[in-house]
Amino acid sequence: MSGGDTAGLVKAVLDGQITDNLHLAFLSTSVWFLWDWVITIDSEIELFWRKPMTTGSILYFANRVLGVIGIILHAILWLAPIGVTGGACKPVTFVYIMVSDLSATVVQTVLALRTYALWDCNRQVYLVLMGLNIVCHLSQVLMDSSPSELNSATLQ
């Protein structure tokens, strides 16, 4: 990407042109996510809520609940007409980032366990996958905890 293309992209982001499209994309995926929950809640109650808790069911519930919490926090932070201002911005953003990281870790764990099962429950595969999962989670936490100096003044 040339310097002129980058400057045009940065200008489009700062002018809100791309942000509007991202908000619409978020809104459409949120509607699909919530619609899926509404139409499958009866099966969820029958198949999961009335059964003993297992690792799989805990991961399933965590994935469902963290997704909804993430949608709500995202809407509060970026879709609210006036946005989050003052002292509430940092704590809400921190919670949103932690929920996003935890959600990603749950998904990574589910995928690692599925791969482990496909490999006929091979212990070495399990250890490698869980080790990589821990490395991914720790790197997310480290990146989220380091302050970012990037702002609109830096981009101009």
Phi and psi in degrees as GROMACS dihedral restraints (atoms count N, CA, C in turn):
[ dihedral_restraints ]
;  ai    aj    ak    al  type     phi  dphi    fc
    3     4     5     6     1   -78.2    20    10
    4     5     6     7     1   167.2    20    10
    6     7     8     9     1   -60.1    20    10
    7     8     9    10     1   -37.5    20    10
    9    10    11    12     1   -65.7    20    10
   10    11    12    13     1   -39.6    20    10
   12    13    14    15     1   -65.8    20    10
   13    14    15    16     1   -39.8    20    10
   15    16    17    18     1   -65.6    20    10
   16    17    18    19     1   -43.6    20    10
   18    19    20    21     1   -62.0    20    10
   19    20    21    22     1   -40.2    20    10
   21    22    23    24     1   -64.8    20    10
   22    23    24    25     1   -39.4    20    10
   24    25    26    27     1   -66.2    20    10
   25    26    27    28     1   -44.6    20    10
   27    28    29    30     1   -61.7    20    10
   28    29    30    31     1   -42.6    20    10
   30    31    32    33     1   -62.3    20    10
   31    32    33    34     1   -42.0    20    10
   33    34    35    36     1   -63.2    20    10
   34    35    36    37     1   -39.3    20    10
   36    37    38    39     1   -65.8    20    10
   37    38    39    40     1   -47.1    20    10
   39    40    41    42     1   -67.0    20    10
   40    41    42    43     1   -30.9    20    10
   42    43    44    45     1   -78.5    20    10
   43    44    45    46     1    -7.8    20    10
   45    46    47    48     1    89.1    20    10
   46    47    48    49     1     0.8    20    10
   48    49    50    51     1   -65.5    20    10
   49    50    51    52     1   -45.9    20    10
   51    52    53    54     1   -75.8    20    10
   52    53    54    55     1   -35.5    20    10
   54    55    56    57     1   -59.1    20    10
   55    56    57    58     1   -41.3    20    10
   57    58    59    60     1   -60.0    20    10
   58    59    60    61     1   -42.9    20    10
   60    61    62    63     1   -66.1    20    10
   61    62    63    64     1   -37.9    20    10
   63    64    65    66     1   -65.1    20    10
   64    65    66    67     1   -38.5    20    10
   66    67    68    69     1   -63.3    20    10
   67    68    69    70     1   -41.2    20    10
   69    70    71    72     1   -65.6    20    10
   70    71    72    73     1   -40.2    20    10
   72    73    74    75     1   -63.9    20    10
   73    74    75    76     1   -43.1    20    10
   75    76    77    78     1   -61.1    20    10
   76    77    78    79     1   -44.6    20    10
   78    79    80    81     1   -61.4    20    10
   79    80    81    82     1   -43.9    20    10
   81    82    83    84     1   -66.9    20    10
   82    83    84    85     1   -41.5    20    10
   84    85    86    87     1   -68.8    20    10
   85    86    87    88     1   -33.6    20    10
   87    88    89    90     1   -65.4    20    10
   88    89    90    91     1   -41.5    20    10
   90    91    92    93     1   -62.1    20    10
   91    92    93    94     1   -44.6    20    10
   93    94    95    96     1   -62.1    20    10
   94    95    96    97     1   -43.3    20    10
   96    97    98    99     1   -61.1    20    10
   97    98    99   100     1   -49.7    20    10
   99   100   101   102     1   -67.8    20    10
  100   101   102   103     1   -37.5    20    10
  102   103   104   105     1   -62.1    20    10
  103   104   105   106     1   -41.9    20    10
  105   106   107   108     1   -59.7    20    10
  106   107   108   109     1   -41.0    20    10
  108   109   110   111     1   -64.8    20    10
  109   110   111   112     1   -44.3    20    10
  111   112   113   114     1   -61.7    20    10
  112   113   114   115     1   -44.4    20    10
  114   115   116   117     1   -80.2    20    10
  115   116   117   118     1   -12.1    20    10
  117   118   119   120     1  -113.0    20    10
  118   119   120   121     1     3.7    20    10
  120   121   122   123     1   -62.9    20    10
  121   122   123   124     1   -35.0    20    10
  123   124   125   126     1   -65.5    20    10
  124   125   126   127     1   -42.1    20    10
  126   127   128   129     1   -66.2    20    10
  127   128   129   130     1   -38.3    20    10
  129   130   131   132     1   -61.8    20    10
  130   131   132   133     1   -44.7    20    10
  132   133   134   135     1   -61.6    20    10
  133   134   135   136     1   -45.7    20    10
  135   136   137   138     1   -67.3    20    10
  136   137   138   139     1   -43.1    20    10
  138   139   140   141     1   -89.7    20    10
  139   140   141   142     1   -24.1    20    10
  141   142   143   144     1  -119.1    20    10
  142   143   144   145     1   -44.6    20    10
  144   145   146   147     1   -69.4    20    10
  145   146   147   148     1   -28.7    20    10
  147   148   149   150     1   -96.0    20    10
  148   149   150   151     1     7.7    20    10
  150   151   152   153     1  -109.8    20    10
  151   152   153   154     1   160.6    20    10
  153   154   155   156     1   -63.1    20    10
  154   155   156   157     1   147.3    20    10
  156   157   158   159     1   -72.5    20    10
  157   158   159   160     1   132.6    20    10
  159   160   161   162     1  -126.4    20    10
  160   161   162   163     1   173.1    20    10
  162   163   164   165     1   -58.7    20    10
  163   164   165   166     1   -42.4    20    10
  165   166   167   168     1   -62.9    20    10
  166   167   168   169     1   -42.4    20    10
  168   169   170   171     1   -70.6    20    10
  169   170   171   172     1   -34.8    20    10
  171   172   173   174     1   -64.1    20    10
  172   173   174   175     1   -44.7    20    10
  174   175   176   177     1   -63.4    20    10
  175   176   177   178     1   -38.5    20    10
  177   178   179   180     1   -61.5    20    10
  178   179   180   181     1   -50.5    20    10
  180   181   182   183     1   -63.4    20    10
  181   182   183   184     1   -41.5    20    10
  183   184   185   186     1   -60.1    20    10
  184   185   186   187     1   -42.6    20    10
  186   187   188   189     1   -63.0    20    10
  187   188   189   190     1   -43.6    20    10
  189   190   191   192     1   -66.8    20    10
  190   191   192   193     1   -48.7    20    10
  192   193   194   195     1   -69.2    20    10
  193   194   195   196     1   -44.0    20    10
  195   196   197   198     1   -63.8    20    10
  196   197   198   199     1   -33.2    20    10
  198   199   200   201     1   -62.3    20    10
  199   200   201   202     1   -45.2    20    10
  201   202   203   204     1   -67.5    20    10
  202   203   204   205     1   -43.0    20    10
  204   205   206   207     1   -60.8    20    10
  205   206   207   208     1   -42.0    20    10
  207   208   209   210     1   -61.5    20    10
  208   209   210   211     1   -41.7    20    10
  210   211   212   213     1   -62.5    20    10
  211   212   213   214     1   -44.9    20    10
  213   214   215   216     1   -63.2    20    10
  214   215   216   217     1   -46.8    20    10
  216   217   218   219     1   -64.7    20    10
  217   218   219   220     1   -39.9    20    10
  219   220   221   222     1   -61.5    20    10
  220   221   222   223     1   -43.3    20    10
  222   223   224   225     1   -63.5    20    10
  223   224   225   226     1   -40.7    20    10
  225   226   227   228     1   -63.1    20    10
  226   227   228   229     1   -43.8    20    10
  228   229   230   231     1   -74.2    20    10
  229   230   231   232     1   -42.7    20    10
  231   232   233   234     1  -119.6    20    10
  232   233   234   235     1   -11.6    20    10
  234   235   236   237     1  -110.7    20    10
  235   236   237   238     1   -11.1    20    10
  237   238   239   240     1   -63.6    20    10
  238   239   240   241     1   139.8    20    10
  240   241   242   243     1   -55.4    20    10
  241   242   243   244     1   -38.3    20    10
  243   244   245   246     1  -105.3    20    10
  244   245   246   247     1    -7.4    20    10
  246   247   248   249     1    73.1    20    10
  247   248   249   250     1  -177.5    20    10
  249   250   251   252     1   -98.1    20    10
  250   251   252   253     1   126.9    20    10
  252   253   254   255     1  -122.7    20    10
  253   254   255   256     1   169.2    20    10
  255   256   257   258     1    64.4    20    10
  256   257   258   259     1  -142.2    20    10
  258   259   260   261     1   -71.2    20    10
  259   260   261   262     1   -13.8    20    10
  261   262   263   264     1   -80.0    20    10
  262   263   264   265     1   -20.7    20    10
  264   265   266   267     1   -62.5    20    10
  265   266   267   268     1   -51.1    20    10
  267   268   269   270     1   -63.5    20    10
  268   269   270   271     1   -47.1    20    10
  270   271   272   273     1   -63.6    20    10
  271   272   273   274     1   -41.1    20    10
  273   274   275   276     1   -66.1    20    10
  274   275   276   277     1   -41.8    20    10
  276   277   278   279     1   -63.5    20    10
  277   278   279   280     1   -41.8    20    10
  279   280   281   282     1   -60.7    20    10
  280   281   282   283     1   -46.6    20    10
  282   283   284   285     1   -62.7    20    10
  283   284   285   286     1   -41.7    20    10
  285   286   287   288     1   -60.2    20    10
  286   287   288   289     1   -44.7    20    10
  288   289   290   291     1   -65.1    20    10
  289   290   291   292     1   -42.4    20    10
  291   292   293   294     1   -66.5    20    10
  292   293   294   295     1   -40.4    20    10
  294   295   296   297     1   -63.6    20    10
  295   296   297   298     1   -41.8    20    10
  297   298   299   300     1   -62.4    20    10
  298   299   300   301     1   -43.9    20    10
  300   301   302   303     1   -64.1    20    10
  301   302   303   304     1   -44.0    20    10
  303   304   305   306     1   -64.3    20    10
  304   305   306   307     1   -40.1    20    10
  306   307   308   309     1   -61.9    20    10
  307   308   309   310     1   -44.0    20    10
  309   310   311   312     1   -63.0    20    10
  310   311   312   313     1   -39.1    20    10
  312   313   314   315     1   -65.4    20    10
  313   314   315   316     1   -39.6    20    10
  315   316   317   318     1   -61.6    20    10
  316   317   318   319     1   -46.6    20    10
  318   319   320   321     1   -62.7    20    10
  319   320   321   322     1   -43.8    20    10
  321   322   323   324     1   -61.0    20    10
  322   323   324   325     1   -39.1    20    10
  324   325   326   327     1   -66.3    20    10
  325   326   327   328     1   -43.4    20    10
  327   328   329   330     1   -60.3    20    10
  328   329   330   331     1   -46.4    20    10
  330   331   332   333     1   -64.4    20    10
  331   332   333   334     1   -38.6    20    10
  333   334   335   336     1   -64.7    20    10
  334   335   336   337     1   -42.3    20    10
  336   337   338   339     1   -67.1    20    10
  337   338   339   340     1   -36.0    20    10
  339   340   341   342     1   -65.6    20    10
  340   341   342   343     1   -42.6    20    10
  342   343   344   345     1   -64.6    20    10
  343   344   345   346     1   -41.6    20    10
  345   346   347   348     1   -57.3    20    10
  346   347   348   349     1   -43.6    20    10
  348   349   350   351     1   -65.3    20    10
  349   350   351   352     1   -39.8    20    10
  351   352   353   354     1   -64.9    20    10
  352   353   354   355     1   -27.2    20    10
  354   355   356   357     1   -90.9    20    10
  355   356   357   358     1    25.5    20    10
  357   358   359   360     1    58.9    20    10
  358   359   360   361     1    40.4    20    10
  360   361   362   363     1    54.1    20    10
  361   362   363   364     1    42.3    20    10
  363   364   365   366     1   -71.3    20    10
  364   365   366   367     1   122.7    20    10
  366   367   368   369     1   -61.3    20    10
  367   368   369   370     1   -38.9    20    10
  369   370   371   372     1   -64.6    20    10
  370   371   372   373     1   -41.4    20    10
  372   373   374   375     1   -62.7    20    10
  373   374   375   376     1   -42.7    20    10
  375   376   377   378     1   -59.0    20    10
  376   377   378   379     1   -47.7    20    10
  378   379   380   381     1   -63.7    20    10
  379   380   381   382     1   -41.1    20    10
  381   382   383   384     1   -64.6    20    10
  382   383   384   385     1   -46.9    20    10
  384   385   386   387     1   -64.3    20    10
  385   386   387   388     1   -44.1    20    10
  387   388   389   390     1   -69.3    20    10
  388   389   390   391     1   -35.2    20    10
  390   391   392   393     1   -61.9    20    10
  391   392   393   394     1   -45.3    20    10
  393   394   395   396     1   -64.0    20    10
  394   395   396   397     1   -37.4    20    10
  396   397   398   399     1   -61.9    20    10
  397   398   399   400     1   -44.0    20    10
  399   400   401   402     1   -64.9    20    10
  400   401   402   403     1   -42.7    20    10
  402   403   404   405     1   -60.5    20    10
  403   404   405   406     1   -44.5    20    10
  405   406   407   408     1   -61.5    20    10
  406   407   408   409     1   -45.3    20    10
  408   409   410   411     1   -63.7    20    10
  409   410   411   412     1   -46.0    20    10
  411   412   413   414     1   -63.2    20    10
  412   413   414   415     1   -38.3    20    10
  414   415   416   417     1   -66.7    20    10
  415   416   417   418     1   -36.1    20    10
  417   418   419   420     1   -62.4    20    10
  418   419   420   421     1   -46.5    20    10
  420   421   422   423     1   -63.3    20    10
  421   422   423   424     1   -42.8    20    10
  423   424   425   426     1   -64.5    20    10
  424   425   426   427     1   -41.5    20    10
  426   427   428   429     1   -67.3    20    10
  427   428   429   430     1   -37.8    20    10
  429   430   431   432     1   -72.2    20    10
  430   431   432   433     1   -28.5    20    10
  432   433   434   435     1   -85.5    20    10
  433   434   435   436     1   -12.5    20    10
  435   436   437   438     1   -86.9    20    10
  436   437   438   439     1   134.5    20    10
  438   439   440   441     1   -68.4    20    10
  439   440   441   442     1   145.3    20    10
  441   442   443   444     1  -104.5    20    10
  442   443   444   445     1   133.2    20    10
  444   445   446   447     1   -98.8    20    10
  445   446   447   448     1     6.1    20    10
  447   448   449   450     1   -82.7    20    10
  448   449   450   451     1   123.3    20    10
  450   451   452   453     1  -145.4    20    10
  451   452   453   454     1  -179.9    20    10
  453   454   455   456     1   -63.6    20    10
  454   455   456   457     1   -31.6    20    10
  456   457   458   459     1   -67.5    20    10
  457   458   459   460     1   -35.8    20    10
  459   460   461   462     1   -66.9    20    10
  460   461   462   463     1   -35.4    20    10
  462   463   464   465     1   -75.1    20    10
  463   464   465   466     1   -21.9    20    10
